[in-house]
Amino acid sequence: MAKKEKKYLPPSGAGLVRYFEEETKGPKLSPEQVIIMTVILAVFCIALRFSYT
């Protein structure tokens, strides 16, 4: 019985940057903080809209 030739694939992460290890500047916000700020902004915009009509 003949032996099959093994084919090797390159590593799956070759050439990719791991962004979670990169240090970034700017504020560090959790998803909860973003949602809370969005709700506050929406309420503020609605209040302004009804205050001028």
PDB file with SEQRES, HELIX, SHEET and CRYST1 records, atoms N, CA, C and O in Angstrom:
SEQRES   1 A   53  MET ALA LYS LYS GLU LYS LYS TYR LEU PRO PRO SER GLY          
SEQRES   2 A   53  ALA GLY LEU VAL ARG TYR PHE GLU GLU GLU THR LYS GLY          
SEQRES   3 A   53  PRO LYS LEU SER PRO GLU GLN VAL ILE ILE MET THR VAL          
SEQRES   4 A   53  ILE LEU ALA VAL PHE CYS ILE ALA LEU ARG PHE SER TYR          
SEQRES   5 A   53  THR                                                          
HELIX    1 AA1 TYR A   19  GLU A   21  5                                   3    
HELIX    2 AA2 PRO A   31  SER A   51  1                                  21    
CRYST1    1.000    1.000    1.000  90.00  90.00  90.00 P 1           1          
ATOM      1  N   MET A   1       0.844  -1.171   0.000  1.00  0.00           N  
ATOM      2  CA  MET A   1       0.000   0.000   0.000  1.00  0.00           C  
ATOM      3  C   MET A   1       0.896   1.243   0.000  1.00  0.00           C  
ATOM      4  O   MET A   1       1.850   1.318   0.774  1.00  0.00           O  
ATOM      5  N   ALA A   2       0.591   2.218  -0.866  1.00  0.00           N  
ATOM      6  CA  ALA A   2       1.404   3.423  -1.001  1.00  0.00           C  
ATOM      7  C   ALA A   2       1.088   4.411   0.119  1.00  0.00           C  
ATOM      8  O   ALA A   2      -0.055   4.530   0.561  1.00  0.00           O  
ATOM      9  N   LYS A   3       2.118   5.111   0.562  1.00  0.00           N  
ATOM     10  CA  LYS A   3       1.925   6.132   1.592  1.00  0.00           C  
ATOM     11  C   LYS A   3       1.408   7.406   0.938  1.00  0.00           C  
ATOM     12  O   LYS A   3       1.838   7.781  -0.153  1.00  0.00           O  
ATOM     13  N   LYS A   4       0.479   8.064   1.621  1.00  0.00           N  
ATOM     14  CA  LYS A   4      -0.042   9.338   1.115  1.00  0.00           C  
ATOM     15  C   LYS A   4       0.895  10.459   1.521  1.00  0.00           C  
ATOM     16  O   LYS A   4       1.465  10.457   2.612  1.00  0.00           O  
ATOM     17  N   GLU A   5       1.039  11.411   0.621  1.00  0.00           N  
ATOM     18  CA  GLU A   5       1.880  12.570   0.923  1.00  0.00           C  
ATOM     19  C   GLU A   5       1.125  13.515   1.850  1.00  0.00           C  
ATOM     20  O   GLU A   5      -0.031  13.847   1.587  1.00  0.00           O  
ATOM     21  N   LYS A   6       1.758  13.942   2.912  1.00  0.00           N  
ATOM     22  CA  LYS A   6       1.123  14.886   3.829  1.00  0.00           C  
ATOM     23  C   LYS A   6       1.294  16.293   3.290  1.00  0.00           C  
ATOM     24  O   LYS A   6       2.373  16.678   2.838  1.00  0.00           O  
ATOM     25  N   LYS A   7       0.215  17.050   3.344  1.00  0.00           N  
ATOM     26  CA  LYS A   7       0.260  18.444   2.916  1.00  0.00           C  
ATOM     27  C   LYS A   7       0.130  19.305   4.164  1.00  0.00           C  
ATOM     28  O   LYS A   7      -0.794  19.135   4.959  1.00  0.00           O  
ATOM     29  N   TYR A   8       1.055  20.216   4.320  1.00  0.00           N  
ATOM     30  CA  TYR A   8       1.058  21.091   5.488  1.00  0.00           C  
ATOM     31  C   TYR A   8       0.491  22.450   5.111  1.00  0.00           C  
ATOM     32  O   TYR A   8       0.867  23.037   4.097  1.00  0.00           O  
ATOM     33  N   LEU A   9      -0.407  22.933   5.935  1.00  0.00           N  
ATOM     34  CA  LEU A   9      -1.000  24.248   5.726  1.00  0.00           C  
ATOM     35  C   LEU A   9      -0.269  25.267   6.587  1.00  0.00           C  
ATOM     36  O   LEU A   9       0.266  24.925   7.642  1.00  0.00           O  
ATOM     37  N   PRO A  10      -0.246  26.516   6.138  1.00  0.00           N  
ATOM     38  CA  PRO A  10       0.389  27.552   6.961  1.00  0.00           C  
ATOM     39  C   PRO A  10      -0.430  27.788   8.234  1.00  0.00           C  
ATOM     40  O   PRO A  10      -1.621  27.477   8.272  1.00  0.00           O  
ATOM     41  N   PRO A  11       0.194  28.328   9.257  1.00  0.00           N  
ATOM     42  CA  PRO A  11      -0.557  28.634  10.488  1.00  0.00           C  
ATOM     43  C   PRO A  11      -1.709  29.593  10.196  1.00  0.00           C  
ATOM     44  O   PRO A  11      -1.583  30.473   9.345  1.00  0.00           O  
ATOM     45  N   SER A  12      -2.806  29.430  10.884  1.00  0.00           N  
ATOM     46  CA  SER A  12      -3.994  30.230  10.597  1.00  0.00           C  
ATOM     47  C   SER A  12      -3.827  31.702  10.947  1.00  0.00           C  
ATOM     48  O   SER A  12      -4.511  32.540  10.360  1.00  0.00           O  
ATOM     49  N   GLY A  13      -2.959  32.045  11.865  1.00  0.00           N  
ATOM     50  CA  GLY A  13      -2.794  33.436  12.276  1.00  0.00           C  
ATOM     51  C   GLY A  13      -1.616  34.121  11.620  1.00  0.00           C  
ATOM     52  O   GLY A  13      -1.189  35.180  12.081  1.00  0.00           O  
ATOM     53  N   ALA A  14      -1.084  33.555  10.570  1.00  0.00           N  
ATOM     54  CA  ALA A  14       0.112  34.114   9.938  1.00  0.00           C  
ATOM     55  C   ALA A  14      -0.183  35.483   9.338  1.00  0.00           C  
ATOM     56  O   ALA A  14      -1.078  35.620   8.504  1.00  0.00           O  
ATOM     57  N   GLY A  15       0.554  36.476   9.753  1.00  0.00           N  
ATOM     58  CA  GLY A  15       0.419  37.812   9.183  1.00  0.00           C  
ATOM     59  C   GLY A  15      -0.717  38.637   9.752  1.00  0.00           C  
ATOM     60  O   GLY A  15      -0.915  39.772   9.318  1.00  0.00           O  
ATOM     61  N   LEU A  16      -1.462  38.118  10.693  1.00  0.00           N  
ATOM     62  CA  LEU A  16      -2.577  38.869  11.255  1.00  0.00           C  
ATOM     63  C   LEU A  16      -2.128  39.605  12.508  1.00  0.00           C  
ATOM     64  O   LEU A  16      -1.297  39.118  13.275  1.00  0.00           O  
ATOM     65  N   VAL A  17      -2.694  40.785  12.695  1.00  0.00           N  
ATOM     66  CA  VAL A  17      -2.371  41.586  13.872  1.00  0.00           C  
ATOM     67  C   VAL A  17      -3.394  41.263  14.954  1.00  0.00           C  
ATOM     68  O   VAL A  17      -4.591  41.187  14.681  1.00  0.00           O  
ATOM     69  N   ARG A  18      -2.930  41.079  16.152  1.00  0.00           N  
ATOM     70  CA  ARG A  18      -3.844  40.872  17.271  1.00  0.00           C  
ATOM     71  C   ARG A  18      -4.168  42.235  17.868  1.00  0.00           C  
ATOM     72  O   ARG A  18      -3.358  42.813  18.592  1.00  0.00           O  
ATOM     73  N   TYR A  19      -5.349  42.738  17.562  1.00  0.00           N  
ATOM     74  CA  TYR A  19      -5.710  44.088  17.976  1.00  0.00           C  
ATOM     75  C   TYR A  19      -5.970  44.187  19.468  1.00  0.00           C  
ATOM     76  O   TYR A  19      -5.799  45.261  20.047  1.00  0.00           O  
ATOM     77  N   PHE A  20      -6.377  43.102  20.105  1.00  0.00           N  
ATOM     78  CA  PHE A  20      -6.658  43.188  21.536  1.00  0.00           C  
ATOM     79  C   PHE A  20      -5.386  43.347  22.349  1.00  0.00           C  
ATOM     80  O   PHE A  20      -5.448  43.676  23.533  1.00  0.00           O  
ATOM     81  N   GLU A  21      -4.244  43.121  21.738  1.00  0.00           N  
ATOM     82  CA  GLU A  21      -2.982  43.319  22.440  1.00  0.00           C  
ATOM     83  C   GLU A  21      -2.394  44.703  22.175  1.00  0.00           C  
ATOM     84  O   GLU A  21      -1.457  45.120  22.856  1.00  0.00           O  
ATOM     85  N   GLU A  22      -2.936  45.409  21.195  1.00  0.00           N  
ATOM     86  CA  GLU A  22      -2.441  46.737  20.861  1.00  0.00           C  
ATOM     87  C   GLU A  22      -2.948  47.740  21.894  1.00  0.00           C  
ATOM     88  O   GLU A  22      -4.121  47.712  22.267  1.00  0.00           O  
ATOM     89  N   GLU A  23      -2.077  48.611  22.349  1.00  0.00           N  
ATOM     90  CA  GLU A  23      -2.466  49.657  23.296  1.00  0.00           C  
ATOM     91  C   GLU A  23      -3.002  50.832  22.499  1.00  0.00           C  
ATOM     92  O   GLU A  23      -2.333  51.321  21.589  1.00  0.00           O  
ATOM     93  N   THR A  24      -4.194  51.288  22.830  1.00  0.00           N  
ATOM     94  CA  THR A  24      -4.799  52.405  22.118  1.00  0.00           C  
ATOM     95  C   THR A  24      -4.975  53.579  23.068  1.00  0.00           C  
ATOM     96  O   THR A  24      -5.090  53.410  24.282  1.00  0.00           O  
ATOM     97  N   LYS A  25      -4.994  54.764  22.488  1.00  0.00           N  
ATOM     98  CA  LYS A  25      -5.234  55.975  23.265  1.00  0.00           C  
ATOM     99  C   LYS A  25      -6.722  56.273  23.236  1.00  0.00           C  
ATOM    100  O   LYS A  25      -7.449  55.816  22.354  1.00  0.00           O  
ATOM    101  N   GLY A  26      -7.156  57.041  24.209  1.00  0.00           N  
ATOM    102  CA  GLY A  26      -8.549  57.427  24.263  1.00  0.00           C  
ATOM    103  C   GLY A  26      -9.257  56.780  25.437  1.00  0.00           C  
ATOM    104  O   GLY A  26      -8.685  55.968  26.164  1.00  0.00           O  
ATOM    105  N   PRO A  27     -10.526  57.164  25.607  1.00  0.00           N  
ATOM    106  CA  PRO A  27     -11.276  56.642  26.756  1.00  0.00           C  
ATOM    107  C   PRO A  27     -11.595  55.159  26.587  1.00  0.00           C  
ATOM    108  O   PRO A  27     -11.857  54.686  25.481  1.00  0.00           O  
ATOM    109  N   LYS A  28     -11.567  54.450  27.683  1.00  0.00           N  
ATOM    110  CA  LYS A  28     -11.934  53.035  27.692  1.00  0.00           C  
ATOM    111  C   LYS A  28     -13.374  52.955  28.185  1.00  0.00           C  
ATOM    112  O   LYS A  28     -13.642  53.195  29.362  1.00  0.00           O  
ATOM    113  N   LEU A  29     -14.297  52.622  27.299  1.00  0.00           N  
ATOM    114  CA  LEU A  29     -15.709  52.569  27.640  1.00  0.00           C  
ATOM    115  C   LEU A  29     -16.223  51.144  27.528  1.00  0.00           C  
ATOM    116  O   LEU A  29     -15.889  50.414  26.596  1.00  0.00           O  
ATOM    117  N   SER A  30     -17.032  50.772  28.488  1.00  0.00           N  
ATOM    118  CA  SER A  30     -17.670  49.458  28.425  1.00  0.00           C  
ATOM    119  C   SER A  30     -18.926  49.575  27.559  1.00  0.00           C  
ATOM    120  O   SER A  30     -19.422  50.682  27.353  1.00  0.00           O  
ATOM    121  N   PRO A  31     -19.442  48.472  27.056  1.00  0.00           N  
ATOM    122  CA  PRO A  31     -20.674  48.528  26.257  1.00  0.00           C  
ATOM    123  C   PRO A  31     -21.847  49.123  27.032  1.00  0.00           C  
ATOM    124  O   PRO A  31     -22.689  49.809  26.453  1.00  0.00           O  
ATOM    125  N   GLU A  32     -21.904  48.866  28.330  1.00  0.00           N  
ATOM    126  CA  GLU A  32     -22.989  49.421  29.139  1.00  0.00           C  
ATOM    127  C   GLU A  32     -22.921  50.940  29.178  1.00  0.00           C  
ATOM    128  O   GLU A  32     -23.953  51.609  29.112  1.00  0.00           O  
ATOM    129  N   GLN A  33     -21.719  51.488  29.285  1.00  0.00           N  
ATOM    130  CA  GLN A  33     -21.563  52.942  29.308  1.00  0.00           C  
ATOM    131  C   GLN A  33     -21.995  53.555  27.981  1.00  0.00           C  
ATOM    132  O   GLN A  33     -22.607  54.623  27.968  1.00  0.00           O  
ATOM    133  N   VAL A  34     -21.694  52.910  26.884  1.00  0.00           N  
ATOM    134  CA  VAL A  34     -22.083  53.423  25.567  1.00  0.00           C  
ATOM    135  C   VAL A  34     -23.602  53.428  25.433  1.00  0.00           C  
ATOM    136  O   VAL A  34     -24.172  54.391  24.920  1.00  0.00           O  
ATOM    137  N   ILE A  35     -24.259  52.372  25.883  1.00  0.00           N  
ATOM    138  CA  ILE A  35     -25.723  52.303  25.801  1.00  0.00           C  
ATOM    139  C   ILE A  35     -26.359  53.364  26.682  1.00  0.00           C  
ATOM    140  O   ILE A  35     -27.317  54.015  26.267  1.00  0.00           O  
ATOM    141  N   ILE A  36     -25.846  53.550  27.887  1.00  0.00           N  
ATOM    142  CA  ILE A  36     -26.394  54.566  28.797  1.00  0.00           C  
ATOM    143  C   ILE A  36     -26.242  55.959  28.197  1.00  0.00           C  
ATOM    144  O   ILE A  36     -27.178  56.756  28.241  1.00  0.00           O  
ATOM    145  N   MET A  37     -25.072  56.259  27.637  1.00  0.00           N  
ATOM    146  CA  MET A  37     -24.866  57.581  27.028  1.00  0.00           C  
ATOM    147  C   MET A  37     -25.776  57.776  25.822  1.00  0.00           C  
ATOM    148  O   MET A  37     -26.250  58.888  25.589  1.00  0.00           O  
ATOM    149  N   THR A  38     -26.032  56.724  25.052  1.00  0.00           N  
ATOM    150  CA  THR A  38     -26.924  56.819  23.900  1.00  0.00           C  
ATOM    151  C   THR A  38     -28.347  57.114  24.341  1.00  0.00           C  
ATOM    152  O   THR A  38     -29.027  57.942  23.735  1.00  0.00           O  
ATOM    153  N   VAL A  39     -28.802  56.443  25.391  1.00  0.00           N  
ATOM    154  CA  VAL A  39     -30.155  56.680  25.904  1.00  0.00           C  
ATOM    155  C   VAL A  39     -30.274  58.102  26.434  1.00  0.00           C  
ATOM    156  O   VAL A  39     -31.276  58.770  26.179  1.00  0.00           O  
ATOM    157  N   ILE A  40     -29.282  58.571  27.156  1.00  0.00           N  
ATOM    158  CA  ILE A  40     -29.305  59.941  27.683  1.00  0.00           C  
ATOM    159  C   ILE A  40     -29.348  60.953  26.544  1.00  0.00           C  
ATOM    160  O   ILE A  40     -30.098  61.926  26.609  1.00  0.00           O  
ATOM    161  N   LEU A  41     -28.556  60.736  25.508  1.00  0.00           N  
ATOM    162  CA  LEU A  41     -28.554  61.643  24.358  1.00  0.00           C  
ATOM    163  C   LEU A  41     -29.905  61.634  23.650  1.00  0.00           C  
ATOM    164  O   LEU A  41     -30.391  62.687  23.235  1.00  0.00           O  
ATOM    165  N   ALA A  42     -30.515  60.462  23.508  1.00  0.00           N  
ATOM    166  CA  ALA A  42     -31.819  60.369  22.854  1.00  0.00           C  
ATOM    167  C   ALA A  42     -32.882  61.111  23.657  1.00  0.00           C  
ATOM    168  O   ALA A  42     -33.691  61.842  23.086  1.00  0.00           O  
ATOM    169  N   VAL A  43     -32.887  60.931  24.975  1.00  0.00           N  
ATOM    170  CA  VAL A  43     -33.856  61.628  25.829  1.00  0.00           C  
ATOM    171  C   VAL A  43     -33.637  63.132  25.755  1.00  0.00           C  
ATOM    172  O   VAL A  43     -34.601  63.896  25.705  1.00  0.00           O  
ATOM    173  N   PHE A  44     -32.387  63.561  25.746  1.00  0.00           N  
ATOM    174  CA  PHE A  44     -32.072  64.985  25.643  1.00  0.00           C  
ATOM    175  C   PHE A  44     -32.579  65.557  24.317  1.00  0.00           C  
ATOM    176  O   PHE A  44     -33.154  66.645  24.293  1.00  0.00           O  
ATOM    177  N   CYS A  45     -32.369  64.838  23.226  1.00  0.00           N  
ATOM    178  CA  CYS A  45     -32.828  65.312  21.910  1.00  0.00           C  
ATOM    179  C   CYS A  45     -34.353  65.383  21.847  1.00  0.00           C  
ATOM    180  O   CYS A  45     -34.908  66.331  21.292  1.00  0.00           O  
ATOM    181  N   ILE A  46     -35.025  64.391  22.409  1.00  0.00           N  
ATOM    182  CA  ILE A  46     -36.492  64.398  22.424  1.00  0.00           C  
ATOM    183  C   ILE A  46     -37.001  65.551  23.281  1.00  0.00           C  
ATOM    184  O   ILE A  46     -37.967  66.216  22.907  1.00  0.00           O  
ATOM    185  N   ALA A  47     -36.367  65.797  24.424  1.00  0.00           N  
ATOM    186  CA  ALA A  47     -36.778  66.908  25.291  1.00  0.00           C  
ATOM    187  C   ALA A  47     -36.588  68.241  24.581  1.00  0.00           C  
ATOM    188  O   ALA A  47     -37.445  69.120  24.682  1.00  0.00           O  
ATOM    189  N   LEU A  48     -35.487  68.404  23.870  1.00  0.00           N  
ATOM    190  CA  LEU A  48     -35.272  69.649  23.127  1.00  0.00           C  
ATOM    191  C   LEU A  48     -36.301  69.823  22.019  1.00  0.00           C  
ATOM    192  O   LEU A  48     -36.775  70.934  21.780  1.00  0.00           O  
ATOM    193  N   ARG A  49     -36.644  68.749  21.353  1.00  0.00           N  
ATOM    194  CA  ARG A  49     -37.608  68.834  20.256  1.00  0.00           C  
ATOM    195  C   ARG A  49     -38.978  69.283  20.768  1.00  0.00           C  
ATOM    196  O   ARG A  49     -39.636  70.115  20.144  1.00  0.00           O  
ATOM    197  N   PHE A  50     -39.402  68.727  21.911  1.00  0.00           N  
ATOM    198  CA  PHE A  50     -40.714  69.090  22.441  1.00  0.00           C  
ATOM    199  C   PHE A  50     -40.702  70.437  23.157  1.00  0.00           C  
ATOM    200  O   PHE A  50     -41.761  71.036  23.342  1.00  0.00           O  
ATOM    201  N   SER A  51     -39.543  70.922  23.561  1.00  0.00           N  
ATOM    202  CA  SER A  51     -39.500  72.206  24.251  1.00  0.00           C  
ATOM    203  C   SER A  51     -39.623  73.381  23.282  1.00  0.00           C  
ATOM    204  O   SER A  51     -39.979  74.484  23.697  1.00  0.00           O  
ATOM    205  N   TYR A  52     -39.335  73.164  22.007  1.00  0.00           N  
ATOM    206  CA  TYR A  52     -39.408  74.249  21.026  1.00  0.00           C  
ATOM    207  C   TYR A  52     -40.657  74.191  20.166  1.00  0.00           C  
ATOM    208  O   TYR A  52     -40.759  74.954  19.206  1.00  0.00           O  
ATOM    209  N   THR A  53     -41.619  73.313  20.468  1.00  0.00           N  
ATOM    210  CA  THR A  53     -42.841  73.263  19.657  1.00  0.00           C  
ATOM    211  C   THR A  53     -44.013  73.850  20.376  1.00  0.00           C  
ATOM    212  O   THR A  53     -45.116  73.884  19.832  1.00  0.00           O  
TER     213      THR A  53                                                      
END                                                                             
